[in-house]
Amino acid sequence: MYRLPAFAEKDGATLGALIAAPPPGLLTSARPGAIMAQLRAITGLEIDVQSMEGKLKLSQNRAKPDRAGVRAGMIAEGEPLARLMPDPFA
């Protein structure tokens, strides 16, 4: 049985599940010690995010009919960002 690194035992439920019940062939094809070497190489970190900025890609590079269709679809679904999109035919 493979033992997870300390950080993975605490925070790595997904990793733990993968090691506990690996997909068929995942561990059988690895050379002895390879999985443990890879597990030791995993580094956990925590980042305290103070703020985030982003941009939305709303089909600006598409033809006018495509942009109008995206806008209309978003409006029909009640998407609040649709009101920020200019009407390409206005």
HUBELRA-V419632 format. One line per field, one symbol per residue. ss: DSSP state (H for helix, E for strand, L for the rest). burial: # if it has 24 or more other C-alpha atoms within 12 Angstrom, else .. A space follows every 10 residues. Layout:
# HUBELRA-V419632
ss: ???
burial: ???
This chain:
# HUBELRA-V419632
ss: LLLLLHHHHH HLHHHHHHHH LLLLLLLLLL LLLHHHHHHH HLLLLLLLLL LLLLLLLLLL LLLHHHHHHH HHHHHHLLLH HHHHLLLLLL
burial: ...##..... ........#. .......... ....#...#. .......... .......... .........# #......... ....#.....
